[in-house]
């Protein structure tokens, strides 16, 4: 299969290039960047020297290339809503790593992203690409547009869904304390991402206003069947990559940590990329670095009658490029592990 990557000069695009280099069924046909068009990939990322020296092109060169079967869009939100409909009409499969097609309600997108939404027709065509939850939908032959989930929602949803699905937690008591490495903010320079600003520092941001809130609630409501309201706070921490979401929710019945762990293991027993920790163990971001794994640890706090869930992912892999490739594998009927069986980096 021949693929193109739009936004190849960003961190998500670079991860797609790194992972697809090992994929046995893929040929990278075009790498596209509007801001750095005309330069070589190795000029932007020297670590690709002797591996991939393709030239970054402008989008119009993809428009005339009829051989491309699938396009990955690793662009900022607000960009793909204009691009993707054109390529869908050309018969291309599109996997969007931005937030433009995740919310089915265009008014919600406008409220939280402060931008005009994609056309409603295409919003309804998009399939939300949380592989472990929407696998059956993703394998339908008519799927042409996949909305790749956000990094925070991926870690959060995979951590919460088994307990919520079994109605073991109160949906209105959910509190999510989320922390991300600075690569989650993208490659564009900004004052808040300077070394002197982020090093030996930790800060909360977008309190009660993060654009991933409605995405998380949308999926949880589909699982639970009723409205869900979450408290969601994000923090930037001084490391390059990784996300840790620590979640708290009131229990609706008496249960032990061991019983809860068994429920999660049963829920994810066929999911290669989800690893449930034994009682007394807790996940760490280093354990998933560079990989497509999501590690989950659980604790029933009997004193407060709350469930504590810790979920960790690599924000650039399971939270972006790795999940996009997992989605590509699913829609093509390939083993979803193809090109993704990478041992996490350690130390």
C-alpha positions as CSV (number, residue, x, y, z in Angstrom):
1,X,0.0,0.0,0.0
2,X,1.3,3.5,-0.9
3,X,0.8,6.2,1.7
4,X,1.4,9.9,2.2
5,X,2.0,11.8,5.3
6,X,0.7,15.4,5.6
7,X,2.5,17.3,8.3
8,X,5.6,15.2,8.2
9,X,7.8,17.8,9.8
10,X,6.0,17.6,13.2
11,X,6.7,15.2,16.0
12,X,3.7,13.1,15.1
13,X,4.7,13.0,11.5
14,X,8.3,12.0,12.4
15,X,6.9,9.1,14.6
16,X,4.8,7.9,11.6
17,X,7.9,7.9,9.5
18,X,9.9,6.0,12.2
19,X,7.3,3.3,12.7
20,X,6.2,2.9,9.0
21,X,9.9,2.4,8.1
22,X,9.5,-1.1,9.7
23,X,6.0,-1.9,8.2
24,X,6.2,-4.7,5.7
25,X,3.2,-3.7,3.7
26,X,3.8,0.0,3.3
27,X,5.6,2.2,0.8
28,X,5.9,5.9,1.8
29,X,5.1,7.8,-1.4
30,X,5.0,11.4,-0.3
31,X,5.9,13.5,2.8
32,X,4.3,16.8,2.9
33,X,4.9,20.0,4.8
34,X,3.6,23.4,3.9
35,X,6.0,25.3,6.2
36,X,9.2,23.5,5.2
37,X,8.4,22.4,1.6
38,X,11.4,22.0,-0.6
39,X,13.8,20.8,2.1
40,X,14.9,17.3,2.7
41,X,13.6,15.3,5.6
42,X,17.1,14.9,7.0
43,X,17.4,18.7,7.2
44,X,14.5,18.7,9.6
45,X,15.4,15.5,11.3
46,X,19.1,14.5,11.0
47,X,18.3,11.1,12.7
48,X,16.8,9.9,9.4
49,X,20.2,10.2,7.6
50,X,20.9,7.0,5.6
51,X,17.3,5.9,6.4
52,X,15.0,8.3,4.7
53,X,16.1,11.3,2.6
54,X,12.8,12.2,1.0
55,X,12.1,15.8,0.1
56,X,9.2,17.5,1.9
57,X,6.7,18.5,-0.7
58,X,3.7,20.9,-1.0
59,X,0.2,19.4,-0.9
60,X,-0.5,19.9,-4.6
61,X,2.0,17.2,-5.5
62,X,-0.1,14.7,-3.6
63,X,-3.2,16.0,-5.4
64,X,-1.9,14.8,-8.7
65,X,-0.5,11.5,-7.4
66,X,-3.3,9.0,-8.1
67,X,-1.2,6.0,-6.8
68,X,-1.6,6.9,-3.1
69,X,-4.1,4.7,-1.3
70,X,-4.0,6.3,2.2
71,X,-3.2,9.6,3.7
72,X,-2.1,10.3,7.3
73,X,-2.8,13.9,8.4
74,X,-0.6,15.0,11.3
75,X,-1.5,18.6,11.3
76,X,-2.8,21.1,13.8
77,X,-6.6,21.2,14.4
78,X,-8.5,23.4,12.0
79,X,-6.5,22.3,8.9
80,X,-7.9,19.0,7.9
81,X,-11.5,20.0,7.8
82,X,-10.6,21.8,4.5
83,X,-8.4,19.1,3.1
84,X,-9.9,15.8,3.9
85,X,-13.2,16.1,2.0
86,X,-11.3,16.6,-1.3
87,X,-9.3,13.4,-0.8
88,X,-12.3,11.4,0.3
89,X,-14.0,12.3,-2.9
90,X,-10.9,11.1,-4.7
91,X,-11.4,7.7,-3.1
92,X,-8.5,8.0,-0.7
93,X,-8.6,6.6,2.9
94,X,-7.8,9.4,5.4
95,X,-6.6,9.0,9.0
96,X,-6.7,12.3,10.8
97,X,-4.5,12.7,13.9
98,X,-5.9,16.2,14.6
99,X,-9.2,16.9,16.4
100,X,-11.3,18.0,13.4
101,X,-13.4,14.9,13.1
102,X,-13.6,13.5,16.6
103,X,-16.7,15.3,17.8
104,X,-19.9,14.4,16.1
105,X,-21.5,17.7,17.1
106,X,-20.0,20.6,15.1
107,X,-21.3,23.1,17.7
108,X,-19.3,21.4,20.4
109,X,-16.2,21.6,18.2
110,X,-16.7,25.3,17.7
111,X,-17.2,25.9,21.4
112,X,-14.1,24.0,22.6
113,X,-11.7,24.5,19.7
114,X,-12.8,28.1,18.9
115,X,-12.9,27.3,15.2
116,X,-15.5,26.5,12.6
117,X,-16.3,22.8,12.3
118,X,-15.9,20.4,9.4
119,X,-19.1,19.8,7.3
120,X,-21.6,17.7,9.2
121,X,-21.8,15.1,6.4
122,X,-18.1,14.2,6.9
123,X,-18.3,14.3,10.7
124,X,-21.0,11.6,10.6
125,X,-18.8,9.6,8.2
126,X,-15.8,9.6,10.5
127,X,-15.2,6.5,12.7
128,X,-13.5,7.2,16.1
129,X,-10.3,5.2,16.0
130,X,-10.0,3.9,19.6
131,X,-9.0,0.5,18.4
132,X,-9.7,-1.5,21.5
133,X,-13.3,-0.1,21.7
134,X,-14.3,0.4,18.1
135,X,-12.6,-2.5,16.4
136,X,-15.8,-3.8,14.7
137,X,-16.7,-0.5,13.3
138,X,-13.1,0.0,12.0
139,X,-13.2,-3.3,10.2
140,X,-16.3,-2.4,8.1
141,X,-15.5,-2.2,4.4
142,X,-17.1,1.2,3.9
143,X,-14.8,3.0,6.4
144,X,-12.7,5.7,4.6
145,X,-12.3,8.4,7.4
146,X,-10.8,7.6,10.8
147,X,-10.6,10.2,13.5
148,X,-7.6,9.2,15.5
149,X,-8.2,9.8,19.2
150,X,-6.3,12.4,21.2
151,X,-3.4,11.4,23.5
152,X,-5.1,12.3,26.7
153,X,-8.4,10.7,25.7
154,X,-6.7,7.5,24.8
155,X,-5.0,7.0,28.2
156,X,-8.2,8.2,30.0
157,X,-10.7,6.1,28.1
158,X,-8.8,2.9,28.2
159,X,-8.4,3.3,31.9
160,X,-12.1,4.2,32.7
161,X,-14.2,2.1,30.2
162,X,-14.1,-1.3,31.9
163,X,-15.3,0.0,35.3
164,X,-17.8,2.3,33.7
165,X,-19.2,-0.3,31.4
166,X,-19.8,-2.6,34.4
167,X,-21.4,0.3,36.3
168,X,-18.9,-0.1,39.1
169,X,-18.2,3.7,39.4
170,X,-20.4,6.8,39.6
171,X,-20.1,8.6,36.2
172,X,-20.5,12.0,37.9
173,X,-17.7,11.5,40.3
174,X,-14.8,11.0,37.8
175,X,-11.7,13.2,38.4
176,X,-8.8,12.9,36.0
177,X,-5.4,14.2,36.9
178,X,-3.4,14.1,33.6
179,X,0.3,14.9,33.0
180,X,2.1,15.0,29.7
181,X,5.6,15.5,28.4
182,X,6.4,18.6,26.4
183,X,6.4,16.9,23.0
184,X,2.6,16.8,23.4
185,X,2.6,20.6,22.7
186,X,4.1,20.1,19.2
187,X,7.3,21.3,17.6
188,X,6.3,24.9,16.9
189,X,8.4,27.1,19.3
190,X,6.6,28.9,22.1
191,X,7.6,30.8,25.3
192,X,6.1,28.2,27.6
193,X,8.0,25.3,26.0
194,X,11.5,26.9,26.3
195,X,14.0,24.9,28.3
196,X,14.3,27.6,30.9
197,X,10.5,27.7,31.3
198,X,9.8,24.0,31.5
199,X,12.9,22.6,33.2
200,X,12.5,21.9,36.9
201,X,9.0,23.2,36.6
202,X,5.4,21.8,36.5
203,X,2.3,23.7,35.6
204,X,-1.4,23.0,35.1
205,X,-3.0,24.5,32.0
206,X,-6.4,25.0,30.4
207,X,-8.2,24.4,33.7
208,X,-11.8,23.2,32.9
209,X,-11.3,24.3,29.3
210,X,-9.2,21.6,27.6
211,X,-10.5,20.6,24.2
212,X,-10.3,16.9,25.0
213,X,-13.0,17.2,27.7
214,X,-16.0,16.8,25.2
215,X,-14.1,14.0,23.4
216,X,-13.7,12.0,26.6
217,X,-17.3,12.6,27.7
218,X,-18.7,11.7,24.2
219,X,-17.1,8.2,24.3
220,X,-17.9,7.6,28.0
221,X,-21.6,8.5,27.3
222,X,-21.7,6.0,24.5
223,X,-20.3,3.3,26.8
224,X,-22.5,4.2,29.8
225,X,-25.7,5.0,27.9
226,X,-26.3,8.2,29.9
227,X,-24.7,11.6,30.4
228,X,-21.2,11.8,32.0
229,X,-19.5,14.8,33.5
230,X,-15.8,14.7,34.3
231,X,-13.4,16.9,36.1
232,X,-10.2,17.0,33.9
233,X,-7.0,18.8,34.7
234,X,-3.9,18.7,32.5
235,X,-0.3,19.4,33.6
236,X,2.9,19.9,31.6
237,X,5.9,18.1,33.2
238,X,9.6,18.4,32.4
239,X,10.1,15.3,30.3
240,X,10.1,14.8,26.5
241,X,7.4,12.1,26.0
242,X,4.8,10.2,28.0
243,X,1.4,10.6,29.5
244,X,0.2,9.6,33.0
245,X,-3.5,9.9,33.8
246,X,-4.4,9.2,37.5
247,X,-8.2,8.8,37.8
248,X,-10.5,8.7,40.8
249,X,-14.2,7.7,40.9
250,X,-16.6,6.7,43.7
251,X,-17.5,3.0,43.7
252,X,-21.1,1.9,43.4
253,X,-20.6,-1.5,45.1
254,X,-18.2,-3.2,47.4
255,X,-15.3,-4.7,45.6
256,X,-11.6,-5.6,46.1
257,X,-8.6,-4.5,44.2
258,X,-8.1,-8.1,43.1
259,X,-11.6,-8.4,41.8
260,X,-11.4,-5.2,39.9
261,X,-8.1,-6.3,38.4
262,X,-9.7,-9.5,37.2
263,X,-12.5,-7.5,35.6
264,X,-10.0,-5.4,33.7
265,X,-7.9,-8.4,32.7
266,X,-11.1,-10.1,31.3
267,X,-12.1,-6.9,29.5
268,X,-8.7,-6.6,27.8
269,X,-7.7,-10.3,27.6
270,X,-7.5,-10.2,23.8
271,X,-5.8,-6.8,23.5
272,X,-2.1,-7.1,22.8
273,X,-1.3,-3.4,23.5
274,X,-3.0,-3.2,26.9
275,X,-1.2,-4.5,30.0
276,X,-2.9,-4.7,33.3
277,X,-0.7,-4.6,36.3
278,X,-1.0,-6.9,39.3
279,X,-2.4,-5.5,42.6
280,X,0.3,-3.5,44.4
281,X,2.1,-2.6,41.2
282,X,1.9,0.8,39.5
283,X,2.6,1.8,35.9
284,X,5.4,4.2,34.9
285,X,5.8,6.3,31.7
286,X,9.3,4.8,31.1
287,X,7.7,1.4,30.8
288,X,5.9,2.4,27.6
289,X,8.3,4.9,26.1
290,X,8.6,4.5,22.3
291,X,6.0,1.8,22.2
292,X,2.3,1.3,21.4
293,X,1.5,-0.1,24.9
294,X,-1.0,1.3,27.4
295,X,-0.2,0.1,30.9
296,X,-3.0,0.3,33.6
297,X,-2.8,-0.2,37.4
298,X,-5.7,-0.3,39.8
299,X,-6.3,0.3,43.5
300,X,-9.6,0.1,45.5
301,X,-9.3,2.6,48.3
302,X,-11.7,1.2,50.9
303,X,-11.2,4.1,53.2
304,X,-12.7,6.6,50.8
305,X,-14.7,4.0,48.7
306,X,-13.0,5.2,45.6
307,X,-11.3,3.4,42.6
308,X,-7.9,4.8,41.7
309,X,-6.8,4.1,38.1
310,X,-3.4,4.9,36.7
311,X,-3.0,4.7,32.9
312,X,0.2,5.5,31.0
313,X,1.0,5.7,27.3
314,X,3.6,7.3,25.0
315,X,1.8,10.3,23.7
316,X,3.5,10.2,20.3
317,X,2.9,6.5,19.8
318,X,-0.3,5.0,21.3
319,X,-1.4,8.6,21.7
320,X,-0.8,9.5,18.0
321,X,1.2,7.7,15.3
322,X,1.2,4.2,16.7
323,X,-2.6,4.2,17.1
324,X,-3.0,5.6,13.6
325,X,-1.0,2.7,12.2
326,X,-3.0,0.2,14.4
327,X,-6.1,1.7,12.8
328,X,-4.6,1.4,9.3
329,X,-3.8,-2.3,10.0
330,X,-7.4,-2.9,11.1
331,X,-9.1,-1.4,8.1
332,X,-6.9,-3.4,5.8
333,X,-7.5,-6.7,7.6
334,X,-3.9,-7.0,8.7
335,X,-2.7,-8.2,12.1
336,X,-3.1,-4.9,14.1
337,X,0.4,-5.5,15.6
338,X,2.1,-5.2,12.2
339,X,4.9,-2.7,12.4
340,X,4.2,-2.0,16.0
341,X,5.8,-4.8,18.0
342,X,8.5,-2.5,19.3
343,X,10.1,-3.1,22.7
344,X,9.7,0.0,24.9
345,X,12.9,2.1,25.3
346,X,14.6,1.7,28.7
347,X,16.2,3.4,30.5
